[in-house]
């Protein structure tokens, strides 16, 4: 939502609004990842993460893998971590 610049998340007209602690936890994760600056705005890294259609933690792994020259390996790990149950595999 931050990357869409929808304004204050706490005042967004959700049909079923999240609890305040869930919003606070989301901000905490983004800060830990380096995606939010001290002013609460997205950093360049945060803008990159906002373009990825995955959990920001996995996105941070992927961007780090890219920067370290290990993108292929990190994408495989991120794909495995992104599964609800690691035993679930697509049927060929």
Backbone as CSV, one residue per row, in Angstrom:
resi,resn,N_x,N_y,N_z,CA_x,CA_y,CA_z,C_x,C_y,C_z
1,UNK,0.827,-1.189,0.000,0.000,0.000,0.000,0.868,1.248,0.000
2,UNK,2.001,1.145,0.675,2.908,2.289,0.728,3.370,2.658,-0.674
3,UNK,3.670,1.652,-1.493,4.177,1.919,-2.840,3.109,2.512,-3.754
4,UNK,1.849,2.324,-3.420,0.759,2.885,-4.220,0.436,4.315,-3.822
5,UNK,1.080,4.793,-2.751,0.900,6.159,-2.263,-0.577,6.469,-2.004
6,UNK,-1.205,5.590,-1.218,-2.629,5.741,-0.910,-2.890,6.580,0.334
7,UNK,-1.863,7.210,0.844,-2.035,8.053,2.022,-1.853,7.271,3.303
8,UNK,-2.436,7.798,4.360,-2.312,7.206,5.686,-3.059,5.877,5.736
9,UNK,-2.335,4.811,6.000,-2.932,3.471,6.004,-3.986,3.344,7.094
10,UNK,-3.728,3.986,8.239,-4.666,3.893,9.358,-6.036,4.489,9.024
11,UNK,-6.078,5.450,8.095,-7.356,6.078,7.754,-7.923,5.595,6.418
12,UNK,-7.301,4.594,5.797,-7.795,4.061,4.529,-9.141,3.369,4.758
13,UNK,-10.116,3.564,3.862,-11.459,2.989,4.072,-11.551,1.503,3.694
14,UNK,-10.876,0.652,4.457,-10.948,-0.791,4.236,-12.363,-1.290,4.500
15,UNK,-12.795,-2.326,3.779,-14.059,-2.980,4.109,-13.936,-3.706,5.440
16,UNK,-12.793,-4.332,5.649,-12.500,-5.033,6.902,-11.106,-4.579,7.340
17,UNK,-11.030,-3.491,8.103,-9.723,-2.917,8.419,-8.858,-3.838,9.272
18,UNK,-7.548,-3.821,9.022,-6.639,-4.622,9.846,-6.512,-4.012,11.239
19,UNK,-6.116,-4.840,12.189,-5.891,-4.337,13.538,-4.655,-3.442,13.538
20,UNK,-4.629,-2.499,14.459,-3.511,-1.562,14.537,-2.184,-2.290,14.716
21,UNK,-2.172,-3.351,15.510,-0.899,-4.047,15.725,-0.403,-4.699,14.436
22,UNK,-1.312,-5.107,13.535,-0.895,-5.672,12.248,-0.248,-4.587,11.380
23,UNK,-0.813,-3.397,11.412,-0.230,-2.274,10.670,1.137,-1.934,11.249
24,UNK,1.212,-1.866,12.573,2.488,-1.565,13.236,3.542,-2.615,12.898
25,UNK,3.143,-3.878,12.867,4.066,-4.960,12.524,4.552,-4.817,11.078
26,UNK,3.655,-4.425,10.190,4.046,-4.200,8.797,5.084,-3.097,8.672
27,UNK,4.864,-2.007,9.395,5.852,-0.921,9.400,7.184,-1.399,9.976
28,UNK,7.129,-2.195,11.046,8.350,-2.688,11.682,9.159,-3.541,10.702
29,UNK,8.472,-4.418,9.978,9.156,-5.272,8.998,9.798,-4.417,7.911
30,UNK,9.061,-3.445,7.402,9.609,-2.589,6.346,10.820,-1.806,6.839
31,UNK,10.769,-1.352,8.085,11.919,-0.640,8.648,13.122,-1.571,8.775
32,UNK,12.899,-2.793,9.264,13.993,-3.761,9.406,14.636,-4.095,8.065
33,UNK,13.835,-4.132,7.023,14.345,-4.460,5.693,15.056,-3.286,5.033
34,UNK,14.941,-2.105,5.625,15.524,-0.913,5.021,14.647,-0.321,3.946
35,UNK,13.367,-0.664,3.966,12.436,-0.194,2.944,11.790,1.139,3.299
36,UNK,11.853,1.532,4.577,11.294,2.809,5.021,12.403,3.676,5.587
37,UNK,12.371,4.949,5.224,13.322,5.893,5.788,12.829,6.414,7.127
38,UNK,13.652,7.221,7.772,13.281,7.802,9.061,12.041,8.685,8.955
39,UNK,11.792,9.211,7.767,10.627,10.071,7.555,9.359,9.279,7.230
40,UNK,9.449,7.945,7.221,8.287,7.110,6.941,8.014,6.906,5.463
41,UNK,8.852,7.463,4.616,8.683,7.298,3.169,9.506,6.114,2.685
42,UNK,9.102,5.572,1.543,9.842,4.447,0.975,11.234,4.884,0.539
43,UNK,12.198,4.039,0.820,13.555,4.234,0.323,13.604,3.695,-1.109
44,UNK,14.703,3.922,-1.831,14.813,3.297,-3.158,14.630,1.779,-3.096
45,UNK,15.162,1.152,-2.048,14.958,-0.288,-1.877,13.474,-0.590,-1.684
46,UNK,12.795,0.216,-0.881,11.363,0.029,-0.657,10.562,0.156,-1.941
47,UNK,10.969,1.073,-2.807,10.285,1.228,-4.094,10.482,-0.015,-4.956
48,UNK,11.688,-0.583,-4.923,11.931,-1.819,-5.675,11.093,-2.958,-5.111
49,UNK,11.036,-3.057,-3.783,10.242,-4.120,-3.158,8.762,-3.971,-3.497
50,UNK,8.287,-2.738,-3.591,6.883,-2.488,-3.908,6.486,-2.956,-5.297
51,UNK,7.444,-3.135,-6.163,7.166,-3.600,-7.528,7.120,-5.120,-7.631
52,UNK,7.575,-5.797,-6.578,7.590,-7.262,-6.604,6.299,-7.806,-5.994
53,UNK,5.630,-8.727,-6.670,4.345,-9.244,-6.170,4.509,-10.361,-5.135
54,UNK,5.436,-10.163,-4.195,5.705,-11.180,-3.176,5.898,-10.505,-1.827
55,UNK,5.943,-11.315,-0.789,6.205,-10.825,0.561,7.498,-10.003,0.556
56,UNK,7.502,-8.857,1.214,8.702,-8.020,1.198,9.957,-8.721,1.723
57,UNK,9.801,-9.637,2.661,10.973,-10.352,3.181,11.601,-11.217,2.096
58,UNK,10.755,-11.888,1.312,11.278,-12.695,0.203,11.848,-11.794,-0.887
59,UNK,11.186,-10.683,-1.129,11.692,-9.731,-2.113,13.058,-9.201,-1.733
60,UNK,13.245,-8.936,-0.438,14.549,-8.445,0.035,15.630,-9.502,-0.182
61,UNK,15.270,-10.759,0.047,16.219,-11.847,-0.221,16.618,-11.862,-1.693
62,UNK,15.621,-11.747,-2.557,15.876,-11.816,-3.996,16.738,-10.641,-4.453
63,UNK,16.417,-9.445,-3.987,17.219,-8.288,-4.377,18.646,-8.404,-3.839
64,UNK,18.792,-8.926,-2.632,20.128,-9.155,-2.087,20.894,-10.188,-2.892
65,UNK,20.208,-11.253,-3.301,20.835,-12.269,-4.142,21.283,-11.696,-5.470
66,UNK,20.452,-10.841,-6.033,20.824,-10.174,-7.288,22.087,-9.336,-7.091
67,UNK,22.110,-8.571,-6.013,23.249,-7.686,-5.762,24.537,-8.454,-5.481
68,UNK,24.411,-9.651,-4.944,25.587,-10.458,-4.593,25.956,-11.478,-5.670
69,UNK,25.245,-11.458,-6.801,25.564,-12.382,-7.882,25.091,-13.804,-7.643
70,UNK,24.085,-13.957,-6.787,23.571,-15.295,-6.475,22.065,-15.356,-6.709
71,UNK,21.594,-14.635,-7.710,20.153,-14.529,-7.942,19.501,-15.886,-8.155
72,UNK,20.082,-16.718,-8.994,19.472,-18.022,-9.304,19.260,-18.842,-8.038
73,UNK,20.276,-18.921,-7.209,20.196,-19.718,-5.988,19.167,-19.152,-5.012
74,UNK,19.167,-17.831,-4.876,18.252,-17.197,-3.928,16.806,-17.302,-4.409
75,UNK,16.572,-17.223,-5.705,15.207,-17.371,-6.222,14.671,-18.764,-5.906
76,UNK,15.504,-19.775,-6.014,15.077,-21.141,-5.682,14.701,-21.232,-4.208
77,UNK,15.540,-20.660,-3.346,15.255,-20.681,-1.909,13.988,-19.893,-1.601
78,UNK,13.840,-18.715,-2.196,12.655,-17.888,-1.953,11.391,-18.593,-2.429
79,UNK,11.475,-19.289,-3.553,10.311,-20.028,-4.052,9.906,-21.117,-3.070
80,UNK,10.884,-21.806,-2.512,10.580,-22.856,-1.532,9.984,-22.258,-0.265
81,UNK,10.530,-21.138,0.189,10.011,-20.497,1.401,8.623,-19.899,1.187
82,UNK,8.293,-19.571,-0.055,7.004,-18.969,-0.359,5.850,-19.950,-0.379
83,UNK,6.141,-21.239,-0.324,5.087,-22.250,-0.319,4.477,-22.375,1.066
84,UNK,3.179,-22.599,1.131,2.523,-22.837,2.407,3.047,-24.116,3.039
85,UNK,3.133,-25.151,2.236,3.626,-26.442,2.697,4.724,-26.868,1.733
86,UNK,5.963,-26.983,2.201,7.050,-27.309,1.275,6.882,-28.644,0.565
87,UNK,5.959,-29.489,1.033,5.725,-30.760,0.333,4.815,-30.576,-0.868
88,UNK,4.141,-29.417,-0.965,3.291,-29.133,-2.120,4.173,-28.788,-3.308
89,UNK,3.982,-29.528,-4.386,4.723,-29.251,-5.599,3.742,-29.284,-6.753
90,UNK,3.963,-28.428,-7.750,3.071,-28.466,-8.909,3.156,-29.819,-9.599
91,UNK,2.021,-30.292,-10.034,1.989,-31.569,-10.753,2.271,-31.312,-12.223
92,UNK,3.186,-32.094,-12.769,3.551,-31.917,-14.180,2.613,-32.689,-15.067
